[in-house]
Structure formats: structure tokens, C-alpha cells
């Protein structure tokens, strides 16, 4: 179990999963709302997060701080939103708890990597 945890919470894996989640969120929002403005904002957000994630991957300290704060903020928001769905849709709430927890722990992993080399 420890080995799975080490693989799932490697810094580069966490960054890639965060970008995949942001891309999925942008596509889902674009499909549900369907306006050109929403698509543009979603694409711009994914590109902006992508630049920050790339520099965090390259171990730029400011980007690591920024990505860590973004991940902690997104994870906390996901956990809070999941709590509101717990009564009406437990499956959706459980998925939200897993994603929110992963983002919070992942943000801490990225933050902890600001001094390391591995």
C-alpha cells in the first residue's frame, strides 16, 4: 500500500493529475453552458494553469508556491461542495471527497518539493 501511495503522490504525477482535472472541468463547463465566452475562459484557465504547472515542474519556487496554493484552494472548495451533496447524492459527494482530498494532499506534496531534488 505504501508503494501505491508513493507512486500516486509523486510530484510530477500530482501536477499531471491536476492539469487533467482542470481540463476536464473546463470541458464539462463548456459543454454544459455552451457559450463561446465560457469556452474561452476555460481554455485560458487551462493554459494559465499549464504555464504555472510547467514552471512548478521545473522547480521554480514562486510557481511551486502558486500551484500549491491553487491546489489547496481547489481541494478545499471541492471538499466543501461535496459536503453539501452528501444528503442528495452520496456517490457524487464521495467522488468529491476523494478528488478534494487528493488535491489537498497533492498541494502539500508539491509544496514540500520546493527544497528537494527528487
N, C-alpha and C positions, 0 to 999 in steps of 0.2 A: 504494500500500500504506500509505503514511503517513497518508493521509486516512481510510482504513478504521480504522486504529489510533486516530486521533484521535476518531472517532465512537464506536467501541466502548468506549473508555476515558474517555468524558466522565463527570464526577462524577455527574450525575443518572441517566445510563444505568446506571452501575455500581450505584447504590443500588437502582434498579428491578429489575435482574437479580438482585441479592442477595435481594430480597424474593420474587421469583418462585421462586428456588431454595429458599428456606426454606418457602414454601407447598407446593411440590412434595414436599419432604422430609416435611412434616407429613402431607400426604395419603397419600403412599406408606406411611409408618409406620402411620398409622391404618388403612389398608386391609389391610396385612399382619398386624398384630397383632389389630386388630378389637375392642379393648376400649374402653369408654367413657372410662376413665382416660387411655389413650394419646391418644384424640381430644381430650380436654380439655387435656392438656399441650401437644399440638401447636398447638391453636388459641391457647392462652395464649402460647406461644412466638412465634407469628406476630404476635400483637397487640403483644407487648412489643417485638419487633424492629421492628415497624412504627412504634411511637412513637419509638424511638431513631432510626430512619431518617428519620422526618419532621423531627425536630429537627436532625439532621445536614444534611438538605436545606435547612433554614432557616438553616444556618451557625452553629449553637450549638456552641461549641468543645468542651465536655465530651461532647456527643453524637458529634461527629466523632471524638474520641479513642476513645470507646467502640465505635463502629461499626468503626473501623479495627482495633482490637484483636480484635474479634469476627471480622471478615473474615480477618485474618491467621491467627487460631487455627483457624477452619473450613477455610481453604485448606491450612494445614499438615497438619491431620488428614486431609483428603481426599487429599493427596499421599502421606502415609504409608500410608493404607489402599489406595490404588491400587497402591503398590509391592508389597503382599502378594498382590494379584490378578494380577500381571503374568504369572506362570507358568501359572495355570489359565485365565484369561480375558483375553487381551490387549486385546480390544475394550473391555471394561469398564474395564480399567486405563488405556487411552488416554483414554477419556472422563473418568475421574477425574483424570488428569494435566491435561487441558485445563481442567476446572472448578476444580481446585485452583490451578493457575497463574493463572487469571482472578481467583479470589478474592484471591490474594496481591497481584497487581498492582493489582487494584481497591481493595484496602485501602490500598495505598500512594498511589493516586490520591486517594482520599477524604482520607487524612491530609495530603497535600500541599495540599489545597484549604482548609485551615483559615485561611490568610492571604489567599488570593486572592479576587477578586470575580466571576470568570467560570467 
